[in-house]
Amino acid sequence: MAEAIPVRVLDVIHETDEAHSLVLDASFSYRPGQFLTVRIPHSDGSGDDGAGGRGGSGAGDGVARCYSLCSSPFSGEPPTITVKRIADGRGSNWICDNVRAGMTLDVLPPSGTFTPRSFDHDLLLFAGGSGITPVMSIIKSALARGSGKLHLVYANRDETSVIFASTLRQLAAEHPDRLVVQHWLESVQGLPSEAAIAALAKPFVAYDAFVCGPGAFMDVATHALRGLGIPRTRIFVERFVSLVDDPFASRAPAAAPDAEPSTVEVDLDGQTHHVAWPRTSKLLDVMLDAGLDAPFSCRQGVCSACAC
């Protein structure tokens, strides 16, 4: 089972009035576009976090929230997550109000599959709001390790809400032949429509597409991309979702079922195991109950950490 990793906060960067980046003293390896699951040590308040990362909730003294890494594993910078405050956001408000340099947070190992197959491929990137966080990790990594061209369409409410504005300007200036950043501001252009996104994406239909942001934005973007004939196999989406369980919490073994369980063969890290799988239990829970070191982050089937 994945163990919590205590990490010290080296610095807190105020990206905008609503978004903070936490620079972490951590040595774990990760892939561009992945996220960290963070324990939020408080029990007051309510609400789901949908900005800056995937939300999760749990009972007891704490909850868990997952926030994307904006740093690149290839740049030499410390692992860094970005958190955007939202109204009634239990995790984001606690982090933005309380976390300071020198504090220690518990995290689970990096997870997620929002990673390009090759940084030599040309990439079309659509980001909305805090959806820029994993996209920024991809951009930095592609510029450091790859040869592909990058076209970013970045949608925000207004100019003051643009996270990483100065960093994006600097990267575009340093790599004019590889990175183009195109901003879309709701205060100026209104909400992006499917037709507008299709027009922006049309010159880049041969690129692999990555989309991250609010649900409505991603739906419009993916529909536009599919309408241009880009196959699903070249459209990659990272959704911020709300979870039910706390992945840090201890879980009681499942009760014995009435029906006869099936037997499943599990190939994990090159070793084969046979475990009984009751029809009412999740396979991940069955594996953990059997003492297998199965990878997980959310226990909800949405983070892809345990995907086969």
C-alpha positions in Angstrom: 0.0 0.0 0.0 1.3 3.5 -0.8 2.7 5.2 2.3 2.3 8.9 3.1 5.4 10.9 2.5 6.1 13.9 4.7 7.4 16.9 2.7 8.6 20.2 3.9 7.3 23.4 2.2 10.3 25.4 1.0 8.4 28.4 -0.3 4.9 29.7 -1.0 4.6 31.7 -4.2 1.6 34.0 -4.7 0.9 33.5 -8.4 -2.3 35.5 -8.4 -4.8 36.8 -5.7 -6.4 33.3 -5.8 -3.6 30.9 -6.6 -0.5 29.9 -4.6 2.3 27.5 -5.5 3.9 25.4 -2.9 7.6 24.6 -3.5 8.4 21.3 -1.8 11.5 19.7 -0.4 11.0 16.3 -1.9 13.2 13.9 -3.9 10.5 11.5 -5.4 10.5 10.9 -9.1 7.5 11.9 -11.2 6.3 12.4 -14.7 5.2 15.7 -16.3 1.5 16.2 -15.8 1.2 14.1 -12.7 -0.4 15.2 -9.4 0.1 14.8 -5.6 -2.5 13.8 -3.1 -2.2 16.1 -0.1 -3.6 15.5 3.4 -5.6 18.5 4.6 -5.4 18.4 8.5 -8.6 20.0 9.5 -12.2 19.1 10.1 -14.2 22.3 9.9 -15.9 23.7 6.9 -17.4 22.0 3.9 -17.5 22.1 0.1 -15.6 20.4 -2.7 -12.4 21.7 -4.4 -12.5 21.7 -8.1 -9.7 24.3 -8.8 -6.0 23.6 -8.9 -6.5 19.9 -8.6 -8.8 16.9 -8.1 -11.0 17.1 -5.0 -11.4 14.4 -2.4 -13.2 14.3 0.9 -13.3 12.1 3.9 -14.5 11.9 7.4 -12.6 12.5 10.6 -9.8 14.9 11.3 -8.7 15.5 7.7 -9.6 15.3 4.1 -7.5 14.7 1.0 -7.1 16.8 -2.1 -5.0 16.2 -5.2 -3.1 19.0 -6.8 -1.2 19.0 -10.1 2.6 19.5 -10.2 3.5 22.6 -12.3 7.2 21.9 -12.1 9.3 19.7 -14.5 11.3 16.7 -13.4 13.9 17.7 -16.0 14.5 21.3 -15.1 16.3 20.8 -11.7 13.6 22.8 -9.9 12.0 21.3 -6.7 8.6 19.6 -7.1 5.9 22.3 -7.0 2.1 22.2 -6.8 -0.3 25.0 -7.5 -3.5 25.5 -5.6 -6.3 27.9 -6.6 -8.7 29.1 -4.0 -12.4 28.6 -4.7 -15.5 29.5 -2.7 -16.2 26.9 0.0 -13.2 24.9 -1.1 -12.2 23.0 2.0 -8.7 22.1 0.9 -7.8 25.1 -1.3 -8.9 27.7 1.4 -7.0 25.8 4.1 -3.8 25.7 2.1 -4.0 29.3 0.9 -4.8 30.6 4.4 -2.5 28.5 6.5 0.5 26.9 4.6 3.7 28.7 5.1 7.4 27.9 4.4 8.8 25.5 6.9 5.5 23.6 7.4 5.3 19.8 6.7 2.5 18.3 4.6 1.7 14.6 4.1 1.4 13.5 0.5 1.0 10.3 -1.4 3.4 9.4 -4.3 2.8 11.2 -7.6 0.1 9.7 -9.8 -1.7 10.3 -13.1 -1.4 9.6 -16.8 -1.7 13.1 -18.3 1.7 12.8 -19.9 2.8 13.0 -23.5 3.9 9.8 -25.2 6.9 11.7 -26.7 8.2 15.2 -26.2 9.3 15.1 -29.8 5.6 15.2 -30.9 3.9 18.5 -31.6 1.4 19.3 -28.9 -1.8 21.4 -28.9 -2.6 22.4 -25.3 -5.9 23.8 -24.1 -5.9 25.0 -20.5 -8.7 26.8 -18.6 -8.0 28.6 -15.3 -6.0 26.4 -12.9 -6.0 23.7 -15.6 -2.7 25.3 -16.6 -0.9 23.6 -13.8 -0.2 20.2 -15.3 0.0 21.8 -18.7 2.8 24.0 -17.4 4.7 20.9 -16.3 4.3 19.5 -19.8 5.5 22.7 -21.5 8.6 23.0 -19.3 9.4 19.3 -19.9 8.9 19.4 -23.6 11.1 22.5 -24.0 13.8 20.9 -21.9 13.8 17.3 -23.3 12.0 17.4 -26.7 12.0 18.9 -30.1 8.2 19.2 -30.8 6.3 22.4 -31.3 3.8 23.6 -28.6 0.7 25.7 -29.2 -1.1 26.7 -26.0 -4.6 28.2 -25.8 -5.1 29.5 -22.3 -8.6 30.7 -21.2 -9.2 32.8 -18.1 -11.7 35.1 -16.5 -9.6 38.2 -16.9 -6.0 39.4 -17.1 -5.6 39.4 -13.3 -6.5 35.7 -13.0 -3.8 34.4 -15.4 -1.6 32.0 -13.5 2.1 31.8 -14.6 1.6 34.9 -16.9 5.2 36.1 -16.5 6.7 32.5 -16.8 4.8 31.9 -20.0 6.0 35.2 -21.5 9.5 34.3 -20.6 9.3 30.8 -22.1 7.7 32.0 -25.3 10.5 34.6 -25.7 13.2 32.1 -25.1 11.7 29.5 -27.5 9.9 31.6 -30.2 10.2 28.8 -32.8 8.7 26.2 -30.5 6.2 27.8 -28.1 3.2 30.0 -29.0 0.9 31.1 -26.2 -2.6 32.3 -27.2 -4.7 33.9 -24.4 -8.5 33.9 -24.3 -10.1 36.3 -21.7 -13.7 35.9 -20.9 -13.8 39.6 -19.9 -12.9 40.5 -23.5 -14.0 37.7 -25.7 -16.8 36.0 -23.7 -16.9 32.3 -23.0 -15.1 30.2 -25.6 -17.6 28.5 -27.9 -17.1 25.2 -29.7 -16.9 27.0 -33.0 -14.2 29.4 -31.6 -12.1 26.6 -30.2 -12.4 24.7 -33.5 -11.2 27.7 -35.4 -8.2 28.0 -33.0 -7.4 24.3 -33.3 -7.9 23.8 -37.0 -4.3 24.6 -38.1 -3.0 22.0 -35.6 -5.1 18.9 -36.3 -1.9 16.8 -36.7 -0.8 17.6 -33.2 -1.5 15.5 -30.1 -4.1 17.5 -28.0 -4.1 17.9 -24.2 -7.0 19.5 -22.4 -7.4 20.5 -18.7 -9.7 22.9 -16.9 -13.3 23.3 -15.7 -15.7 20.6 -16.9 -17.7 22.8 -19.3 -14.5 24.2 -20.9 -13.1 20.7 -21.4 -16.4 19.4 -22.9 -16.5 22.3 -25.4 -12.9 21.8 -26.3 -13.0 18.0 -26.7 -16.2 18.3 -28.8 -14.5 20.8 -31.0 -11.4 18.6 -31.4 -13.5 15.6 -32.2 -15.4 17.6 -34.8 -12.2 18.4 -36.6 -11.6 14.7 -37.0 -8.9 14.3 -34.3 -9.2 10.7 -33.1 -9.8 10.0 -29.4 -6.4 8.3 -29.2 -4.8 11.7 -29.7 -7.0 13.7 -27.3 -5.8 13.5 -23.6 -8.0 15.0 -20.9 -7.3 15.7 -17.2 -10.5 16.2 -15.2 -10.7 17.8 -11.7 -13.2 15.7 -9.8 -14.6 15.4 -6.3 -13.9 12.1 -4.5 -15.8 10.4 -1.6 -13.1 8.5 0.3 -10.0 9.7 2.1 -7.1 7.7 0.6 -5.0 8.4 3.8 -7.6 6.8 6.1 -7.3 3.2 7.3 -9.9 1.0 5.8 -11.6 -1.9 7.5 -11.5 -5.2 5.6 -14.6 -6.0 3.6 -17.3 -8.2 5.2 -17.5 -11.7 4.1 -20.0 -11.9 1.1 -22.8 -14.4 0.8 -21.9 -15.4 -2.8 -18.9 -17.5 -3.7 -16.0 -15.2 -4.7 -14.2 -15.5 -7.9 -10.5 -16.1 -8.0 -8.4 -13.5 -9.8 -4.8 -13.7 -11.0 -2.9 -10.5 -10.3 0.4 -9.7 -12.0 2.1 -7.0 -9.9 5.7 -5.9 -10.3 6.6 -9.1 -12.1 5.0 -11.4 -9.5 1.8 -13.4 -9.9 -0.7 -13.6 -7.0 -4.1 -15.4 -6.8 -6.7 -13.7 -4.6 -10.4 -14.3 -3.9 -12.5 -11.5 -5.4 -16.0 -11.1 -3.9 -18.4 -9.6 -6.4 -19.4 -6.8 -4.1 -15.8 -5.6 -3.5 -13.5 -3.3 -5.5 -10.5 -5.1 -6.9 -8.1 -2.5 -5.4 -9.6 -3.1 -1.9 -9.3 -6.9 -2.3 -5.6 -6.5 -3.3 -4.8 -4.2 -0.3 -6.7 -6.6 2.1 -4.4 -9.4 0.8 -1.3 -7.4 1.7 -0.3 -6.6 -1.9 1.5 -3.3 -2.6 -0.9 -2.1 -5.2 -0.5 1.4 -6.5 -3.4 3.9 -5.7 -4.0 7.5 -5.0 -7.8 8.2 -4.9 -9.5 4.8 -4.3 -12.3 6.0 -6.5 -11.2 4.8 -9.9 -10.6 8.2 -11.4 -6.9 9.1 -10.9 -5.6 6.3 -13.1 -2.9 5.3 -10.6 -4.2 1.7 -10.4 -5.3 1.5 -14.0 -4.5 -1.8 -15.8 
